[in-house]
């Protein structure tokens, strides 16, 4: 059975909605791998992760630091931004 990157990407999106840090980390890792091979998934992945970060920061002040770091680093990679700079991924300007 051939691998369907779009289906895998949708599965990763579903895992981002879960509360468990290990599932979110797995979803971010899957997105990182998928975007390396499928450039058409780069922009939507960056957008989804940016929205997720904003939502998590608003709703989950005790968000697992590894999840936040992994998401910010992947957004920075996908968008070509520095995650430590103001206005970078997951930060309000």
N, C-alpha and C positions, 0 to 999 in steps of 0.2 A: 504494500500500500504506500503510495507516494506521500511524502511529507507536505503538509499544507501550512505554510507560514502564517497565513491569515487566520486559520483556525487556532493555531498555537498562540498567536498574538491575542485573540479574543479570550482564550483560556487564561492568559496572563492578566488581562484586564479584570476578569472575574476574581482572581486571587488578590489583586490590589484592594478590592472592596472588603476583604476579610479583615478581622481584627488581629489575627496572629502575626507577630513580627516575622516568623520564619516563612510564612506563606508570602508575605509582601516582599521579603528579600528574594525568595525564589522567583517571584514574578518579575522583579527588577532584573535579575540575572538572565531570565529568559528573554526579556526585552532587549537587553544588551547584546545577547547573542544573535537574536533575530535582526536587529538593526545593522549588525556588522555585515550581514549577507543580503539584506533586503533594504536598499536605500529608500524605497517607497514607504517604509514603515518609520523612518527617522522623524519626520515632522509630526505625524500623529502620536508617536511615542513621547516625544518631548512635550507636546501639548497636554497629553493625558497625565504625565508625571508632574508637570507644573501645576495643573489643577489639583491633583491629589495632594501635593505638598501644601498648597494653600489651604485646602480643606482640613488636612491633618493638623496643621499648625493652629488653625482656628478651633477645631473640635477636640483635639487630643494634645493638650499641653505636655503630657507625659509620654509622648510618642517615643518609641524605642530609638535611641540615637543611631544605631546601625542602619535602620530603615531610612531615616532622614538623610544620613550621609550618603548612602548608596543612591538614593533617588536624586539628590542634588548633584552628585558626581556624574551620573548618567546624563542628566539634563545638560550639565555643562559640556560634556563630551558631544552630545547630539547638537547643541546649539553653538558650540565654539566659544562659550563664555567661561569666565573664571568664577567658580561658585563662591569664592571668598570676597568678591567685589560687591559693593552695594548695587542693588538692581539686578544682581545675578539670579540664577534659578532659586526659587523658593524664598526670595527676599523681597520685601516691598521697598520701593525706592522713595 
